[in-house]
Amino acid sequence: MRINLMKCMERNQLVELMYLDSKGNISQRRVKVLSIKGDSFQVFCFKRNAKRTFIIDSVLACVPIIHKEREVV
């Protein structure tokens, strides 16, 4: 998971996360990875419009969001 997050951070890509918090709740968030330190990483969360810190081991899924340009015919 760490490698995927690092690639998204390097490419400035947005990420769709499925996350399991300490209380056992699962949430889906669209984030931009800002930094990775040790076992955690800091993101800008578009759901909360704020910076948040997450634990890497609590990420259930991480999918980069790829925007494709539409061709006008």
Summary of the structure (lengths in Angstrom):
residues: 73
radius of gyration: 13.1
end to end distance: 39.3
largest distance: 50.3
contacts: 176
relative contact order: 0.29
helix: 18%
strand: 52%
